[in-house]
């Protein structure tokens, strides 16, 4: 945690929050929450409001997420000790410790009340003197944690997003009344996301709605959450979640990769002992050079680009489907598809791009399965490399045993693309925007080939990967 409340924020919170709001359609601001070791730091925060009356923590949070205010408080600003004792601003008073307070309403006996108090997570006593709370979107200060109020559907997508990479099961707790302790204090204690159902007090005094849940997220995990939401969005998992129909046939509404998965995997693996190595990367990253090196080492090549051309040659069903939908405007004078014109049509039109993929992908997969069968008849234990330029974008990782990404920096990528295609660097960068950033692709890889250097250096790395794959085969 920064020593100064006004230390520069390490993340462009405005950009990230606006995108998260767009993906989840949140109805209130994500809340930046920061504990201050010195209450005089409140004076350094621009536009901060101090309550003119005694207040509760849930009131302050609501003023931020719904009123668009930046607020702060020290011990003297709170109505009574329940809130500040959770934040470690004061000790738990004797009337609470002996069970009197909770037994008035919430539990049957003082014994139960003492158990209740003992179960409430709290921040360390004396570590902090004040709290600052603000809409995160304004980059107000470097937060410790972020509070997001959302309905159950939005919340499960947030959980899915956080689990997307480096999966771990999430465990949540509920002490009952004083839900702020479950969200805020527990998040501070564990350094992990914490989910809570707003309690009676937060609904009564903080205006939390019946459908609201609140999740506290360590600020370091917010970027991970957004990346997960983006990845799920590309895979069709989006908010609002559309209804498939409880009485209908929901089969066609499942993700396409779910349908007939066992049949697909049988076609991929059959009875052979072959290994499928996907080779991908960004445009102009040097995938073909790496594939040639693997071919020399003995890895037969299946090229999805060649398959994609084959299934739309004149006379094929794929060709006719495309012409019927897009019209003869996408044909060259010789009757073949004008791939450049077709690409220009679908480049900025997601619906038409999806339509084009629906015409070609089933036929590409059929050809893919045929080529695997043909290769494995001759080489049952082959290491088959499959070049798929848009592998990650199309979410096809599940088809392969291992994934190799050919990597160059975005700067090198743009320079090479411009030189290769005779276009400006600005045009090259614009084309690159239609693909996932190369760094994100690399995060999916089992093997990464750095193709920034000489061909000799690339070839050395390819041989190392080849040796690693063969060692895997021997286990």
C-alpha positions, 0 to 999 in steps of 0.5 A: 500500500502506498505511503501517500494517499495521493501516490499516482495510480499504477493502473488506468482505472478509468479505461478498465472500469469503463470496459468492465461496466460495459461488459457487466452493465453494472448499475453503480460505480465500482468502489475504490476502498483504501485504509489510511494509517494517518487520518491527515491523509484525508485532507490530501484527497481532492473533492473528498467530503466529510459527513456533517453527522454521525454515519455508518460504513454502509451509508458511506459506500452507498454515497460513493457507488450511487451518488458519485461522491468521494468520501472519507471518515475517521473514528469520530465520524461513525455513529457507534463502534460496530463499523470502526471496530471492523476496520480496526479503528477502535477496539470491540467494546465490552458490551459487544464482547460479552454478548449483550449487543448481538443478543438484543436482536440477532441471536438467542443467547449471549453465548451465541452472541459471543460466538458471533462476535468472535467469528467477525473478521476485523482489520488489525487494531491500531494499524489505520486511522481513517478510510477513504472511499471513491468511485474507482473510475476517477483514478482517485487514489491507489485502492487497497481493494475494490467493491463491486455491487452486482446481481447474481448473474453479473457476480457469477460471471465475475467469479468465472472471469477470476477463475479463467486463468490459474483456476482455484475454487472460491470459498465464501463466508457469511457471518450474518449481520455485518456483511461488510466484515465478510466482504471488506475485512476478509478480503484484506485478511486473505488477499483473495476475492470475497463475496457477501450477501448485503445484510439487513443493516446494509439494506436498511441504512445503505439502500442495497437492493434485494438482488444485490451481492457485493464482491471485494476484490484485491486491486491487484486482481482487477486486471485479471478479472477484466481479462477474464471477462474479455476472454469469456465474452469472446467465447459467447459468455456474456451479460445479460445471460439469454434464456434457452427455455426450460421446456425447449431443446437446448442442444443447439444453444450450447456452445458449438464446441460442446456438441458432439465433443466425444465424437470430435475427440475420437476423430482427432485421436482415433486409436493412434498414439500421435500428438497434435501440436498447434502452431500459431502466432500473430500475423507476420510473426514467422509461423511459416518459417517455424513450421518449415523447421518442424517439418524438417525435424519430421513433423507432418504439417496440416495448414488450416489456411490451405484447408480454408482455401480448399473448401471454398474452391468453385464447385464446393458446398462452401463456395456455393453457401458464400455466394448465395449469402454474399452475392456475386460481388465477392467473385473474381472474373474467373469465378473464384472467390475474391478473398480480399473483397470478402475480407473487407466485408467481414472485417468490421462486421461481426455478424457477417464474419460469424456467418462466413465462419458458419459456412466454412468451419464445418468443412474445414474440420472435416478436411482436418479430420481426413488429413489426420487419418491419412497421416496416422495410417502411415505414421501412427505415432507422428507428431503432427503440427497444425498451423492455425493462425487464429487458433486462440481467437476461434477458441480451438485450443481444446483440439490439440495436445500442445500449443506453440506460439511464435512470438515477436514484439508488436513493433516488429510484427507491424514492421514486418507486416508493412514490408511484406504487404507493401502497406504503411505501418499505420495500416499494419497496426490497424490490421493487427487490431483484428487479432488478439495481442501477441502477449495474450496469445503467448499466455496460452502457450505450452511453448513459445518461440521467440522469433525476434533474432536470427533464423539460426536462433529460431532454429535452435529454439525449435529443436529444443521444443522438438526434444521437449515434445519427444520427452513428453511422448516417452513418459 
